[in-house]
Amino acid sequence: MSLASRMYHGETSFDFVGRRRLWFTISGLLVLISLVSLVVPGLNFGIDFKGGAVFRVQPTTTVTEAQVRAAVGPVAEVVQVTENNPVQVIVQTEELPPAEVTRIRATLAKLAGVQLNGVSTETIGSKWGSTVSRKAFIALLVFLVVIVIYVSLRMEFKMAVAALVALLHDLIITAGIFALSRFEVTPATVIALLTILGYSLYDTVVVFDKVRENTGSLSAMSRTTYSQATNLAVNQTMMRSLNTSLASLLPILGLLVVGSYLLGAETLKDLALALFVGVAAGAYSSIFIAPPLVAMWKEKEPRYAQLRARVERLAAQGPGAERPERQRPERAERPARGRRPAAQRPAATTRAEPELAPDPELAPDEELEDEVAETEPAAVAQTPARPQPPKSRPTQQRRKPSGRQQSRPAKRRRR
């Protein structure tokens, strides 16, 4: 049996929920480092957000980065000389007046050995970057509100809050890695951040759905706490979450390594890095952050707090501490229906029956009475009669006290 199957059936279990303090400590340190990195050194916003000008030229001679910086001057914020074929020189500056733009174009054309029209210029205003930032922020807020509403209606409000915490956890860590790696924040980065929210939310909702299924049958007499049922749900869905995340990370890794570094597609670098970090952080938070947070919060409710106290008390007392079920007192075995054995059967008694008027035609024969008297058991004569209430019987089943009763035709023939 595979590890995933053993984890699903509870035969092999990792205590994810019980070690929540360890996971919370690790996540707290990562979030703290990320928040500090957002201040020092801070995010490296691209030209799309802060505005400026970008100059591109393909030199016909060998040009170094130092030569470009010396020729352009201090206005050059970013200077890049690609190693691809053909070689390209990229210079990024802040917003400049038209005269300064013309000067830099002429300088780069002379340095690269090309005509003036061989230098391409792209100017972006700062207003466009602020508009993009504002729209991205609004989209993020709308996305988070919709998530809270959906998860609250589909599951419950506490799970929605835990999913929101996991999403913020993923966003902060992704932004911190961008700040530490000094990658530029471009519109592609914003798109990647909004995309990883979907990946993170998907993994979290899958785990929460299994948690709701496992904890829905818990009652006051259950032998499993809410944390234990949540931990079982995490074990049952962990392999599914890992497989889904790995299936997403491998293409993103190929996009990051092959597309960005081997093929030189610089525009894919920011997008691939944000997706890779976000998907990995989402897989982590859906297992180590969101379920333990829900379990810790739910067990503060009186219902689950009493259940946890009961389970811990029974575990401290040892097996068999729970009161056994009430058993009904044993009843004496009844004999099978029918006649009881002769040893247990009380002596035969005569029943008091109403006397019938004698029929002259049915006068008892003396020989018949003698024969009947010989066949009667001696116990009948010796046992005193016990009075019993008369029971009505059909006329054809009434018997005389003396014993058997023959039909009228039989008596007539005998006479």
C-alpha positions as CSV (number, residue, x, y, z in Angstrom):
1,M,0.0,0.0,0.0
2,S,1.4,3.4,-1.0
3,L,2.1,6.2,1.4
4,A,-0.7,8.3,0.1
5,S,-3.2,5.5,0.7
6,R,-2.0,4.9,4.2
7,M,-2.2,8.6,5.0
8,Y,-5.8,8.7,3.6
9,H,-7.0,5.8,5.7
10,G,-5.3,7.1,8.9
11,E,-2.7,4.3,9.1
12,T,0.2,6.7,8.7
13,S,-0.4,10.2,10.1
14,F,1.8,13.3,10.5
15,D,0.8,15.7,13.3
16,F,0.5,18.9,11.3
17,V,-2.1,20.5,13.6
18,G,-0.4,19.5,16.8
19,R,2.8,21.2,15.8
20,R,1.1,24.4,14.8
21,R,3.4,26.5,17.1
22,L,6.4,25.4,15.0
23,W,4.7,26.2,11.7
24,F,3.5,29.6,13.0
25,T,7.0,30.5,14.3
26,I,8.5,29.7,10.9
27,S,5.9,31.7,9.0
28,G,6.2,34.6,11.5
29,L,9.9,34.8,10.8
30,L,9.4,34.7,7.0
31,V,6.7,37.4,7.2
32,L,8.9,39.5,9.4
33,I,11.9,39.3,7.1
34,S,9.6,40.1,4.1
35,L,8.1,43.2,5.8
36,V,11.6,44.5,6.7
37,S,12.8,43.9,3.1
38,L,9.9,46.0,1.8
39,V,11.3,48.9,3.7
40,V,15.0,48.3,3.4
41,P,15.9,48.0,0.5
42,G,12.3,48.2,-0.7
43,L,10.7,47.1,-4.0
44,N,12.4,47.9,-7.2
45,F,9.6,49.4,-9.2
46,G,10.0,49.3,-13.0
47,I,9.6,52.2,-15.3
48,D,5.9,51.4,-15.8
49,F,5.2,52.5,-12.2
50,K,7.6,55.3,-11.6
51,G,7.8,56.7,-15.1
52,G,10.9,57.5,-17.2
53,A,12.6,56.8,-20.5
54,V,14.1,53.6,-21.9
55,F,16.8,53.7,-24.7
56,R,17.7,50.6,-26.7
57,V,20.5,50.3,-29.3
58,Q,22.3,47.4,-31.0
59,P,26.0,48.4,-31.2
60,T,28.2,47.5,-34.0
61,T,31.3,47.6,-31.8
62,T,32.2,46.3,-28.4
63,V,30.6,48.4,-25.7
64,T,30.9,47.9,-21.9
65,E,28.5,49.0,-19.2
66,A,31.1,51.3,-17.7
67,Q,31.5,53.1,-21.0
68,V,27.7,53.6,-21.3
69,R,27.5,55.0,-17.8
70,A,30.4,57.4,-18.4
71,A,28.9,58.6,-21.7
72,V,25.3,59.1,-20.5
73,G,26.1,60.5,-17.0
74,P,24.3,60.2,-13.7
75,V,20.9,60.3,-15.1
76,A,21.3,56.6,-16.1
77,E,19.6,54.6,-13.4
78,V,19.8,51.2,-15.1
79,V,22.4,50.2,-17.7
80,Q,22.3,46.7,-19.2
81,V,24.4,45.1,-21.9
82,T,22.9,41.8,-23.0
83,E,25.0,38.9,-24.0
84,N,22.6,37.6,-26.6
85,N,23.2,37.7,-30.3
86,P,22.7,40.4,-31.3
87,V,24.0,42.4,-28.4
88,Q,21.7,45.1,-27.1
89,V,22.4,48.1,-24.8
90,I,19.5,49.2,-22.6
91,V,19.6,52.4,-20.6
92,Q,16.8,53.4,-18.3
93,T,16.4,56.9,-16.8
94,E,13.9,58.9,-14.9
95,E,11.6,61.4,-16.6
96,L,13.6,63.8,-18.7
97,P,12.9,66.9,-20.8
98,P,12.9,66.6,-24.5
99,A,16.3,68.2,-24.9
100,E,17.9,65.7,-22.5
101,V,16.3,62.8,-24.3
102,T,17.8,64.1,-27.6
103,R,21.3,64.4,-26.1
104,I,21.2,60.9,-24.7
105,R,20.1,59.5,-28.0
106,A,22.9,61.2,-29.8
107,T,25.5,60.0,-27.2
108,L,24.4,56.4,-27.5
109,A,24.4,56.5,-31.3
110,K,27.9,57.8,-31.4
111,L,29.1,55.2,-28.8
112,A,27.5,52.3,-30.5
113,G,28.5,53.4,-34.0
114,V,25.0,53.6,-35.5
115,Q,22.8,56.3,-36.9
116,L,20.6,58.4,-34.7
117,N,17.5,56.6,-35.8
118,G,19.1,53.4,-34.7
119,V,18.4,54.3,-31.0
120,S,14.8,53.5,-30.0
121,T,13.2,55.6,-27.2
122,E,10.2,54.7,-25.0
123,T,8.9,57.3,-22.7
124,I,6.3,56.5,-20.0
125,G,4.7,59.1,-17.6
126,S,4.4,58.5,-13.9
127,K,0.6,59.0,-14.1
128,W,0.3,55.7,-16.0
129,G,2.1,53.9,-13.3
130,S,0.0,55.3,-10.5
131,T,-3.2,54.4,-12.5
132,V,-2.0,50.8,-12.8
133,S,-1.1,50.7,-9.1
134,R,-4.5,52.0,-8.1
135,K,-6.4,49.6,-10.3
136,A,-4.3,46.6,-9.1
137,F,-5.0,47.6,-5.4
138,I,-8.8,47.8,-6.1
139,A,-8.7,44.5,-7.9
140,L,-7.0,42.9,-4.9
141,L,-9.5,44.3,-2.4
142,V,-12.5,43.1,-4.5
143,F,-10.9,39.7,-4.9
144,L,-10.4,39.3,-1.1
145,V,-14.0,40.5,-0.3
146,V,-15.4,38.0,-2.8
147,I,-13.3,35.2,-1.3
148,V,-14.6,36.0,2.2
149,I,-18.2,36.0,1.1
150,Y,-17.9,32.8,-0.9
151,V,-16.1,30.8,1.7
152,S,-18.4,32.0,4.4
153,L,-21.5,30.9,2.5
154,R,-19.9,27.7,1.3
155,M,-18.4,26.7,4.6
156,E,-18.2,29.1,7.5
157,F,-16.9,32.5,8.4
158,K,-13.9,31.3,10.5
159,M,-12.6,29.3,7.5
160,A,-13.0,32.3,5.3
161,V,-10.8,34.4,7.7
162,A,-8.2,31.6,7.8
163,A,-8.1,31.5,4.0
164,L,-7.7,35.3,4.0
165,V,-4.8,35.0,6.4
166,A,-3.2,32.4,4.2
167,L,-3.5,34.6,1.1
168,L,-2.0,37.6,2.9
169,H,0.8,35.3,4.1
170,D,1.6,34.3,0.5
171,L,1.5,37.8,-0.9
172,I,3.8,39.2,1.8
173,I,6.4,36.5,1.3
174,T,6.3,36.8,-2.5
175,A,6.7,40.6,-2.2
176,G,9.6,40.2,0.2
177,I,11.5,37.8,-2.1
178,F,11.0,40.3,-4.9
179,A,12.5,43.0,-2.7
180,L,15.5,40.9,-1.7
181,S,16.2,39.6,-5.2
182,R,16.0,43.2,-6.6
183,F,13.7,42.0,-9.5
184,E,11.7,44.8,-11.1
185,V,8.0,45.1,-10.2
186,T,6.3,45.4,-13.5
187,P,2.7,44.9,-14.7
188,A,3.5,41.3,-15.3
189,T,4.4,41.0,-11.6
190,V,1.0,42.4,-10.6
191,I,-0.7,39.9,-12.9
192,A,1.3,37.1,-11.4
193,L,0.4,38.2,-7.8
194,L,-3.3,38.0,-8.7
195,T,-2.8,34.6,-10.3
196,I,-1.1,33.0,-7.3
197,L,-4.1,34.1,-5.2
198,G,-6.2,31.6,-7.2
199,Y,-3.7,28.8,-6.7
200,S,-3.4,29.4,-3.0
201,L,-7.2,29.6,-2.6
202,Y,-7.7,26.4,-4.5
203,D,-5.5,24.4,-2.2
204,T,-7.0,25.9,0.9
205,V,-10.6,25.3,-0.2
206,V,-9.8,21.6,-1.0
207,V,-8.4,21.1,2.5
208,F,-11.2,22.9,4.2
209,D,-13.8,20.9,2.3
210,K,-12.3,17.7,3.8
211,V,-12.1,19.3,7.2
212,R,-15.8,20.1,7.1
213,E,-16.6,16.6,6.0
214,N,-14.6,15.0,8.9
215,T,-15.8,17.4,11.6
216,G,-19.5,17.4,10.6
217,S,-20.3,14.2,12.5
218,L,-18.6,15.2,15.7
219,S,-20.8,15.1,18.8
220,A,-20.5,15.4,22.5
221,M,-19.9,11.6,22.8
222,S,-17.3,11.4,20.0
223,R,-13.8,10.1,20.8
224,T,-12.0,12.5,18.4
225,T,-11.3,16.2,19.0
226,Y,-11.7,18.8,16.3
227,S,-7.9,19.1,16.0
228,Q,-7.6,15.4,15.4
229,A,-10.3,15.4,12.8
230,T,-8.7,18.4,11.1
231,N,-5.3,16.7,11.1
232,L,-6.8,13.6,9.5
233,A,-8.2,15.8,6.8
234,V,-4.8,17.4,6.1
235,N,-3.2,14.0,5.8
236,Q,-5.9,12.8,3.5
237,T,-5.5,15.8,1.1
238,M,-1.8,16.5,1.5
239,M,-0.7,14.3,-1.4
240,R,-3.4,15.8,-3.6
241,S,-2.2,19.3,-2.8
242,L,1.4,18.4,-3.4
243,N,0.7,16.7,-6.7
244,T,-1.3,19.7,-7.9
245,S,1.4,22.2,-6.8
246,L,4.2,20.2,-8.3
247,A,2.3,19.9,-11.6
248,S,2.1,23.7,-11.6
249,L,5.6,24.4,-10.4
250,L,7.5,22.4,-13.0
251,P,6.2,24.4,-16.0
252,I,6.8,27.6,-14.1
253,L,10.3,26.5,-13.3
254,G,10.9,25.8,-17.0
255,L,9.5,29.2,-17.8
256,L,11.8,30.8,-15.3
257,V,15.0,29.0,-16.2
258,V,14.7,28.3,-19.9
259,G,12.7,31.3,-21.0
260,S,14.4,33.9,-18.9
261,Y,18.0,32.8,-18.7
262,L,18.7,30.5,-21.6
263,L,16.5,32.2,-24.2
264,G,16.9,35.7,-22.9
265,A,13.2,36.5,-22.6
266,E,13.6,39.2,-19.9
267,T,9.9,40.0,-19.9
268,L,9.0,36.5,-18.6
269,K,11.5,36.7,-15.7
270,D,9.3,38.8,-13.4
271,L,6.2,36.8,-14.2
272,A,7.8,33.4,-13.7
273,L,9.5,34.4,-10.4
274,A,6.2,35.7,-8.9
275,L,4.3,32.6,-10.0
276,F,6.9,30.2,-8.7
277,V,7.2,31.8,-5.3
278,G,3.4,32.3,-4.9
279,V,2.5,28.7,-5.8
280,A,5.1,27.3,-3.5
281,A,3.9,29.6,-0.6
282,G,0.3,28.7,-1.4
283,A,1.0,25.0,-1.1
284,Y,2.8,25.6,2.3
285,S,0.0,27.8,3.7
286,S,-2.8,25.5,2.8
287,I,-1.2,22.7,4.9
288,F,0.7,24.4,7.7
289,I,-1.2,27.7,8.2
290,A,-4.9,27.6,7.4
291,P,-6.0,24.2,8.9
292,P,-4.1,24.7,12.3
293,L,-5.5,28.2,12.5
294,V,-9.1,27.0,12.1
295,A,-8.6,24.1,14.6
296,M,-7.1,26.5,17.2
297,W,-10.0,28.9,16.7
298,K,-12.8,26.3,16.7
299,E,-11.6,24.6,19.8
300,K,-12.2,27.8,21.8
301,E,-15.9,27.3,21.3
302,P,-17.6,25.7,24.3
303,R,-18.8,22.7,22.3
304,Y,-15.4,21.6,21.1
305,A,-13.7,22.7,24.3
306,Q,-15.8,20.2,26.3
307,L,-15.2,17.5,23.7
308,R,-11.5,18.0,23.9
309,A,-11.6,17.9,27.8
310,R,-13.6,14.7,27.6
311,V,-11.3,13.0,25.2
312,E,-8.2,14.0,27.2
313,R,-9.8,12.7,30.4
314,L,-10.6,9.4,28.8
315,A,-7.0,9.2,27.4
316,A,-5.6,9.9,30.9
317,Q,-7.7,7.2,32.5
318,G,-6.6,4.6,30.0
319,P,-8.5,2.2,27.8
320,G,-11.9,1.0,29.1
321,A,-12.5,4.1,31.2
322,E,-15.6,4.9,29.4
323,R,-18.7,3.6,31.1
324,P,-20.0,0.4,29.4
325,E,-23.3,0.4,27.9
326,R,-26.2,-0.7,30.1
327,Q,-27.1,-4.4,29.7
328,R,-30.6,-5.7,30.2
329,P,-30.9,-8.2,33.1
330,E,-30.9,-11.7,32.0
331,R,-34.2,-13.4,32.0
332,A,-34.9,-17.0,32.7
333,E,-35.1,-19.0,29.6
334,R,-38.6,-19.8,28.6
335,P,-39.4,-23.2,27.4
336,A,-40.4,-23.7,23.9
337,R,-44.0,-23.2,23.0
338,G,-46.1,-26.3,23.3
339,R,-46.5,-28.8,26.1
340,R,-44.0,-28.5,28.9
341,P,-42.1,-31.6,30.1
342,A,-43.9,-33.9,32.4
343,A,-41.6,-33.3,35.3
344,Q,-42.2,-29.5,35.1
345,R,-45.9,-29.6,34.1
346,P,-48.3,-29.2,37.1
347,A,-50.8,-31.9,37.7
348,A,-53.8,-32.0,35.5
349,T,-56.8,-30.2,36.9
350,T,-60.4,-30.4,36.1
351,R,-62.1,-27.4,34.8
352,A,-65.4,-26.2,36.1
353,E,-67.7,-26.2,33.2
354,P,-71.4,-25.4,33.1
355,E,-73.5,-28.5,33.4
356,L,-75.5,-29.5,30.4
357,A,-79.0,-30.9,30.5
358,P,-79.0,-34.6,30.2
359,D,-80.2,-36.0,26.9
360,P,-82.2,-39.1,27.2
361,E,-80.9,-40.3,23.9
362,L,-77.3,-39.7,24.9
363,A,-77.4,-41.5,28.3
364,P,-73.9,-42.7,29.2
365,D,-73.3,-46.4,28.8
366,E,-72.0,-48.1,31.8
367,E,-69.4,-50.1,29.7
368,L,-68.2,-47.0,28.0
369,E,-67.8,-45.2,31.3
370,D,-65.9,-48.1,32.8
371,E,-63.5,-48.1,29.8
372,V,-63.0,-44.4,30.0
373,A,-62.4,-44.6,33.8
374,E,-59.6,-47.1,33.3
375,T,-57.8,-44.9,30.8
376,E,-57.8,-41.8,33.0
377,P,-54.4,-41.3,34.9
378,A,-54.4,-41.9,38.6
379,A,-53.0,-38.4,39.2
380,V,-56.3,-36.9,38.1
381,A,-58.1,-38.6,40.9
382,Q,-55.5,-37.8,43.6
383,T,-54.8,-34.1,42.7
384,P,-57.3,-31.7,44.2
385,A,-59.1,-29.5,41.7
386,R,-57.8,-25.9,41.4
387,P,-60.5,-23.5,40.7
388,Q,-59.9,-21.5,37.5
389,P,-62.1,-19.0,35.8
390,P,-64.3,-20.6,33.2
391,K,-63.2,-20.1,29.6
392,S,-65.7,-20.1,26.9
393,R,-65.2,-22.6,24.1
394,P,-67.1,-23.3,21.0
395,T,-69.8,-25.8,21.6
396,Q,-68.2,-28.5,19.4
397,Q,-65.0,-28.4,21.6
398,R,-66.6,-28.7,25.1
399,R,-65.6,-31.8,27.0
400,K,-67.4,-33.6,29.8
401,P,-65.6,-33.8,33.1
402,S,-65.4,-37.6,32.8
403,G,-63.0,-37.5,29.8
404,R,-63.4,-38.0,26.1
405,Q,-66.6,-37.2,24.3
406,Q,-67.7,-39.1,21.3
407,S,-69.9,-37.9,18.6
408,R,-73.5,-38.6,18.6
409,P,-73.5,-41.1,15.7
410,A,-70.8,-43.1,17.5
411,K,-72.9,-43.4,20.7
412,R,-75.9,-44.3,18.8
413,R,-74.1,-47.1,16.9
414,R,-72.7,-48.4,20.2
415,R,-76.1,-48.5,21.8
